Amino acid sequence: MTDELPDGPSGALPGAPSGASSGASPGGLPELRASDADREQVAEVLRDAVAEGRLDMEEFEERLEATYKARTYKELEPITRDLPAPGVSAPAPAVSMVKLPAGSGDWASRIVGGEGSSQWGVAIMSGFERKGHWTAPKRFNSFTFWGGGVVDLREANFADSEVVVNCVAIMGGLNVVVPPGVEVVVRGIGIMGGFDHSEQGVPGEQGAPRVVVTGFAFWGGVGIDRKVSRAERLRLKEARRQEKLERKAARQEELETGRD
């Protein structure tokens, strides 16, 4: 991943004046100042792209930051140069990339079958993490001794509708992070240590996988947290920003109406 924006032929920027020529750069883009609405149009294209898997979270954050820093159409245009324009469908791939027949809802698309991309996590006087985009197997075994580990399922796919995360923490700690909507069943114990049962009993959403956490903690601890993903936090942040801009625009309109 680099900090460079995509190169290639210039495309039309959403909201850019098509007939502007005064002050145009050598590449043909106007040096006119961009408005808040222009930046929001670009941000919306980026949000669609990350939701469709065209951008990863690092690329999305980098481009979003560049969007809100941009002051002219020339600075905005490269940010979405390699992305489809709003309302334009990308060409269908020659080979289907669908792993299973399409199901209803987002959860169906995340239960993908297979063996899983990682079976073990071990930390001896060290640490490990399983997070981001990965496939949780039917049984994932984790072990820590004088160390720590994180099994983060918020952005994971699942090999089956029920997966087991077996946790053994000896003088160490393990933390299992699940997304909202997932049912959690806890079958672990703590011996001179702690095994978190706080997330058990929360009903799961229709079609969501079940996560069974087993094992034991000896002079250590196993924690279970339910958190939204980083992508969802960004979407909520952007929704709040959009709401703020809409309130600002409404107030401005009221002031202009009052002057009339």
Disulfide bonds with the S-S distance in Angstrom:
none
